[in-house]
Amino acid sequence: MVFLFINFKEDINTVAKAVKERGYDFPVLLDETGEVTKNYGVRGTPTVFLIDREGRALGSSVGDRNWDSEEGREILKLLLQ
């Protein structure tokens, strides 16, 4: 499983600070122009996309979610089968 953080129109210093404070250890894409966000139809943050190995979107979720909860882990497990 790969996680990718896409930041929307914030400067690199703001993003670097957030990544450090939150302890993220996955790649960060700086969407400086908003094109990636537009192409994926993002309407709110955070937006999470689950994408399979072939690059197809399995689903998406807008808003905060506790992916570390039992329910969150079960959803991810089902989608990854």
Backbone as a ProteinNet text record, in pm:
[ID]
protein_1_A
[PRIMARY]
MVFLFINFKEDINTVAKAVKERGYDFPVLLDETGEVTKNYGVRGTPTVFLIDREGRALGSSVGDRNWDSEEGREILKLLLQ
[TERTIARY]
84.7	0	89.8	53.3	130.3	40.2	89.1	18.3	92.1	18	76.4	-4	63.5	0.7	9.8	-103.9	-105.1	-149.4	-61.4	-93.1	-143.2	-243.9	-311.8	-272.8	-191.1	-157.8	-99.9	-20.6	49.1	198.5	269.5	412.4	486.8	606	684	715.1	736	766.2	647.3	527.4	405.5	385.2	407.2	390.8	494.4	620.5	727.4	698.3	647.7	614.4	502.1	397.4	285.2	329.1	412.2	461.2	541.1	626.4	708.6	621.6	530.3	444.5	356.3	309.2	217	288.7	419.7	497.4	475	435	415.4	549.7	547.5	670.1	644.2	556.4	527	545.8	551.2	579	474.5	519.6	431.4	445.2	332.2	327.7	276.3	350.5	306.2	227.2	97.4	10.5	-0.9	105.4	114.5	12.8	-24.8	-119.3	-263.8	-283.1	-418	-465	-378.9	-418.7	-449.7	-367.7	-392	-524.2	-544.5	-668	-788.1	-777.9	-886	-911.9	-805	-818.9	-886.7	-866.4	-928.3	-1063	-1104	-1234.3	-1244.4	-1135.1	-1135.2	-1219.8	-1313.8	-1401.9	-1384.9	-1312.9	-1291.9	-1166.5	-1122.8	-1003.6	-1032.3	-970.4	-888.8	-976.3	-925.4	-989	-893.6	-945.7	-866.2	-916.7	-824.8	-857.8	-791.2	-863.6	-807.2	-792.2	-668.9	-638.4	-572.8	-622.4	-567.7	-435.2	-378.5	-246.2	-244.7	-361.3	-370.1	-398.5	-406.1	-429.4	-575.6	-666.4	-810.3	-853.9	-935	-987.6	-1094	-1075.2	-1172.1	-1278.6	-1243.3	-1337.1	-1267.7	-1346.9	-1290	-1370.9	-1310.5	-1373.3	-1332.5	-1430.1	-1401.9	-1426.8	-1331.3	-1344.8	-1256.8	-1243.4	-1160.2	-1217.8	-1131	-1166.7	-1059.1	-1098	-1001.6	-966.8	-872.2	-834.6	-764.7	-723	-655	-752.9	-881.7	-981.7	-1007.1	-1075.3	-1108.7	-1192.9	-1289.8	-1375.5	-1294.3	-1206.6	-1123.5	-1033.2	-973.9	-886.7	-965.1	-1087	-1171.1	-1206.8	-1238.4	-1269.3	-1149.2	-1032.6	-911.2	-881.5	-900.1	-874.8	-966.4	-1094.6	-1190	-1152.9	-1114.2	-1080.6	-951.8	-862.7	-734.8	-737.9	-848.4	-858.8	-864.9
-116.3	0	123.3	222	345.1	462.5	550.4	673.4	788.4	880.1	998.6	1118.2	1215.1	1337.6	1440.6	1493.9	1599.1	1727.5	1824.3	1951.3	2049.5	2125.3	2215.5	2360.3	2413.6	2555.7	2617	2542.3	2600.5	2601.3	2692.2	2700.8	2587.6	2560.8	2446.8	2453.6	2573.3	2585.9	2546.1	2585.8	2549.5	2398.4	2340.1	2195.1	2119.5	2162.5	2095.7	2097.5	2208.4	2219.6	2122.6	2115.8	2025.5	1879.4	1845	1707.5	1668.7	1758.2	1730.8	1718.9	1813.6	1813	1688.8	1642.9	1528.2	1394.5	1399.4	1276.2	1194.3	1258.5	1185.9	1132.9	1011.4	955.3	898.6	965	924.4	1042.6	1017.6	1124.6	1235.7	1356.3	1472.9	1538.5	1555.6	1625.5	1766.4	1866.2	2004.5	2042.2	2056	2093.2	2245.1	2308.8	2454.9	2525.6	2464.2	2527.9	2486.1	2378.3	2327.2	2231.9	2200.2	2114.9	1971.4	1913.7	1776.6	1771.2	1867.4	1874.6	1885.5	1968.1	1985.6	1856.7	1792.6	1670	1557.3	1553.1	1448.9	1492.2	1614	1660.3	1677.5	1717	1737.2	1859.6	1841.6	1950.9	1990.6	1911.2	1940.6	1871	1911.5	1849.2	1798.5	1690.9	1606.7	1519.1	1485.9	1388.8	1272.1	1152.2	1030.6	950.1	910	822.1	688.3	580.6	446.7	401.7	376.5	345.5	207.9	121.5	-13.5	-17.4	-135.7	-152.2	-114.7	-117.4	-80.2	68.7	142.3	286.4	326.3	232.2	262.1	305.9	409.5	456.4	359.6	306.4	215.4	291.8	408.8	488.8	611.3	697.6	817.7	855.4	937.7	983.3	1128.3	1212.7	1353.4	1377	1441.1	1471.9	1383.1	1421.4	1346.2	1207.7	1110.1	972.1	915	824.8	757	623.8	626.9	506.1	405.4	446.8	356.8	284.8	317.6	249.9	110.2	27.5	-107.8	-102.5	-11.9	3	49.3	146.9	196.5	88.6	9.9	-98.7	-205.1	-233.8	-332.2	-285.4	-157.7	-101.5	-116.9	-79.2	-90.5	-236.9	-325.7	-468	-521.1	-486	-530.3	-478.1	-351.3	-290.2	-345.3	-392.6	-442.5	-589.7	-657.4	-799.5	-818
0	0	0	-76.9	-85.4	-51	31.1	63.2	-3	-61.8	-123.8	-76.3	-22.8	25.1	-86.2	-128.4	-230.3	-162.5	-163.5	-101.3	-205.2	-168.6	-261.3	-238.5	-328.2	-335.9	-207.7	-134.9	-19.8	-50.8	12.2	-13.9	56.3	8.5	55	204.7	259	402.3	488.1	448.7	521.5	517.9	401	384.4	466.2	459.3	534	683.9	733.8	876.2	913.4	830.6	858.1	853.7	757.3	744.8	868.5	913.6	1032	1157.6	1177.1	1295.8	1302.2	1188.1	1184.3	1170.8	1151.2	1144.8	1018.8	911	784.8	736.1	684.5	628.2	488.2	416.3	279.3	186	54.5	-42.1	-40	-70.4	-75.8	-213.2	-280.2	-408.1	-382.8	-425.8	-412.1	-537.7	-523.2	-635.4	-637.5	-683.2	-677.5	-766	-876.7	-969.4	-944.5	-870.9	-847.6	-956.1	-1051.8	-1163.4	-1120.6	-1033.2	-987.4	-911.8	-824.6	-746.8	-838.9	-940.9	-1037.9	-1115.2	-1161.1	-1240.4	-1163.2	-1032.9	-951.1	-893.3	-919.3	-872.9	-722.6	-660.6	-515.7	-481.7	-387.3	-347.7	-201.5	-127.1	14.4	63.1	180.7	236.9	377.4	416.6	330.7	240.7	124.6	36	20.9	40.5	30	-88.5	-175.1	-287.3	-264.3	-285.9	-281.3	-426.2	-466.8	-606.1	-611.5	-701.6	-708.8	-784.3	-792.9	-855.3	-1002.7	-1067.5	-1208.7	-1227.1	-1117	-1124.8	-1128.5	-1105.4	-1104.8	-965.5	-961.1	-832	-782.6	-662.3	-601.7	-526	-479.1	-402.7	-347.6	-286	-225.8	-102.9	-21	102.2	124.7	156	184.7	332.9	398.1	540.1	625.5	750.2	843.8	868.1	870.9	902.7	992.8	1079.6	1165.2	1098.8	1006.1	932.7	1022.1	1140.5	1233	1325.7	1314.3	1396.6	1341.3	1418.4	1373	1244.9	1241.4	1124.2	1001.9	1021.6	913.1	856.1	943.9	898.7	822.5	866.3	797.7	656.7	642.4	510.2	417.9	466.6	384.7	349	446	421	309.8	317	214.6	76.8	71.5	-57.4	-116.1	-32.2	-79.8	-120.2	-98.1	-135.5	-284.3
[MASK]
+++++++++++++++++++++++++++++++++++++++++++++++++++++++++++++++++++++++++++++++++

